[in-house]
Amino acid sequence: MTGYYYKQTTDDKQAGIRVGNDGFRGEVLALGPVVRTTFGKVPLTFQWQHEFMAHNRPQGDKFWIKSVFRF
């Protein structure tokens, strides 16, 4: 399982003036599965994170592929 929690701690501003009544502070929680494997000596990580409970920001999905190579 993988995930993250994001909470904006400062107000959004335009021309030095706070935007909206609450400063338009964003917040979101994302969770999803992770799979780790190796191909020979090359480790691979596949992750999918689905964002939900989004407030004042876009909501979506993220798919990550990570690897490490040694030279």
C-alpha positions in Angstrom: 0.0 0.0 0.0 1.2 3.5 -0.8 -0.2 7.0 -0.4 0.2 10.5 0.7 -1.7 13.3 2.5 -1.3 16.9 1.2 -2.4 20.0 3.1 -1.6 23.5 1.9 -0.6 25.7 4.9 -0.6 29.1 3.3 -3.3 31.1 1.6 -3.4 31.6 -2.2 -3.0 35.2 -3.1 -3.5 37.2 -6.3 -1.9 40.7 -6.5 -1.1 40.4 -2.7 -4.8 39.8 -1.8 -6.0 36.5 -0.3 -8.3 34.5 -2.6 -11.7 33.4 -1.3 -12.9 33.3 2.3 -10.6 30.5 3.4 -7.5 31.4 1.3 -8.4 28.5 -1.1 -6.1 26.1 0.8 -5.9 22.7 -0.8 -6.1 19.3 0.8 -6.2 15.8 -0.5 -5.6 12.1 0.5 -4.3 9.5 -2.0 -4.0 5.7 -1.5 -3.3 2.8 -3.8 -1.4 -0.4 -4.4 2.4 -0.9 -5.0 4.2 -3.8 -6.6 7.9 -4.3 -6.4 9.9 -6.8 -8.5 13.3 -7.2 -10.0 14.5 -8.1 -13.5 17.9 -9.5 -13.0 19.7 -6.9 -10.9 17.3 -4.1 -11.9 14.6 -3.3 -9.3 11.2 -2.0 -10.5 8.4 -0.4 -8.6 4.9 0.1 -10.0 2.5 2.4 -8.0 -1.0 3.6 -8.6 -2.4 6.4 -6.3 -6.0 7.4 -6.4 -6.8 10.9 -4.9 -10.0 11.3 -3.0 -11.4 13.7 -0.4 -9.9 16.6 -2.5 -10.8 20.1 -1.4 -9.8 23.2 -3.3 -7.6 21.3 -5.8 -8.1 18.9 -8.8 -8.7 15.2 -8.0 -7.2 12.5 -10.1 -5.0 9.4 -10.4 -1.2 8.9 -10.5 0.7 6.0 -12.0 4.4 5.7 -11.2 7.1 3.4 -12.6 10.5 3.7 -10.7 13.8 1.9 -11.3 17.4 2.2 -10.2 20.4 1.6 -12.5 24.0 1.2 -11.4 26.8 2.2 -13.7 
